Amino acid sequence: MKSILVSGRFGSGKTAVCVGLALKFQEAGLKVGYFKPIGALASPEHREDDDVRLMTHVLKQESAMKSVLFYTGPQYLTRYERTEDNLARIVDAYRQIAADYDVVIVEGTHFPHVMASIDLDASSIAVAIGASTLVVNHPDNDFSLDRAILFSQYMSYRGAKVLGTVFNNVPRALLDKVKGVYKPILESKGFPVYGVIPKRLEIAAPTVREYYEVLGGELLTAPDKLDLLVEELLVGAMTLESAMQYLRRAPNKAIVTGGDRSDLLLAALETSTSVLILTGGLYPDVKVLSRASEKQVPVILVHYDTYTTIERLHEVSRKIKPEDAHGIQLAKENIERYCAWRDILRALE
């Protein structure tokens, strides 16, 4: 049997790559399975991993729902300890699933190093189950290339087979540099680049709903507009005069500021704004709510201060939902158009 461990950091879009590869492998006539031994909970009340739910829907594989053996989080050591049984459980579960499929896509957790203290990091799992590793890298700058090189070298050092890298959600401004600079450097190190996938807002940009799910709080307007995309995040901590150039320039933005900044909020509503996030529990002026209702812009009131709110928003990333047929199709198209998926299959032989 063949298996690919798809690994990358939070926000790299590795789940979308898993979706696209799975569908293309199916089209090639292969029976494709999915395995994610370490999951992440969206919230204490939501006892399922969102990625597993999505892949269960895409592949119609009910056994995927039982594949999660451990759940990670900032305090995971209060639930688990280091034992030889940890990896043995994962290997046993993997073999049970893999027996029914030609190829198994194994999805890593939100960072490759997570749970290394109990030997359940990406490299340990890849070696234990004999999976080849595909690194998904979302490039922000030159340090992103360094990260891809270092992780690939480390995986090789640990004894895992590294297939190569897919650069995903690449901003337009970086496309030529990734193709002309990053790709040759990475391949000179012995690690092939199988794809350079441009950023597509439909599956890369988070929605207002995902901001609301992370922040909670009170939704004051436009409850039916939570599917608006958020391309940029602006903090309203400046004067109105200084802010205007940013307000006009940033499309589909989220504004984070106190509810007492009526001048800034009203100005933002006259530009391309997807959501107003009001901090400190300060209700806005009625003029702001009235204008937001007219413009059909959601207003979310939270009781955190601005700094805490921004910290929580770092947890937000775009997730394809099982009911998002368009997002699933786009994930497949990205692999079809921009990724050498047949070469990945050949490299697995």
Phi, psi and omega in degrees: 000155179250147177213143178238124171267113181267115187234148178180169181278167179306131179088001181284342182086027183294328179294320177297323176295319177301315180299310182297316179296317181301315182291322178290322177296322176298318179298333179279002175094011181266147170276118188249128176248167182226141182215126176225096186287335180240117183255175176227134180272133177294327178196162179301331181279336185261097190268039176221149175277128184297323181294322179293320177300317180296311184290330174299320178291315184295316186263355183054044184245096183295332181295340179297328181295337180263003186283337182285117181256334181225148173243130182262165179178170184302337181241038187296337182290348174283345181253330186232154174228167184282118175216157178294339182291336183302303181293325180298321178297318180295315180299317181296315180295320179298315182297323179296319179287315186296335182299338185260002189225157176282323180216141179241129174266118181255119182262131176282172179276192194285351169214142183298333184273352187302133178070024176296333183294339176242025174062036177239024175287173186301318182293320180297317180293316181301316180293318185296321183261357178074030181272145170276144187257132172246122183267124175258122186237122174263106187279130173254324184194190184296333177298333178296322176295317179302319181296318180296318179295311184297317181293317180297318179295321180294317178300317178297318179299323181284351177102007179273148174278125179257114178293312183154204187230146166242122173276124188234154181053045183282122177300147182306322183294340183256354187304309183294324180291320178298316181289319188267340183240303185297313183300309179298322180295315182296319181289332176293339177274358179096014182240108182297151173251117186266350180189149171232100188259117180296154176290129175239118188302330184300331179237000180254323183277134177291163177257167176301325180301318180292327173295316183294322180295325180283319186276328189068222180085201185241127179270115188266334182215163170048057180295343180266010181244029183283352179267008175296140179281148176243111181269326183222155180238121180241137177260122184274070181247022183235173178289161181299319182298317180290327185284335189301320181296325179285322180298319181288328188275330187270119180273151172046055189259162168253133177253126178247116181196172178288152180293348180274359180269062183301321181299314181291319181295316179295321178295319180297325181290346176269002177239184183285093183236132181265330182199145171252127179246112186259124186259167175077007180069019183269114178291141182279169174298148181300333178296323180294313180296321179296315181291322179296321177296318178298318183278353183058049177250123178296142174239123181247124179257123178237159182259004174285159169283172186297319181298312180297321179299314180298319178301318179292327180291341175295342179278354186276131170214159181287129177238131174283128180267155179304328181276358183272076182300324180294316179296321178296318179295320179296321178299319177293317180298321179300315179293320181297317187271327192240359186233136179277070187292330177294323177294326176297315179298318180295324181292341180283343184294000000 
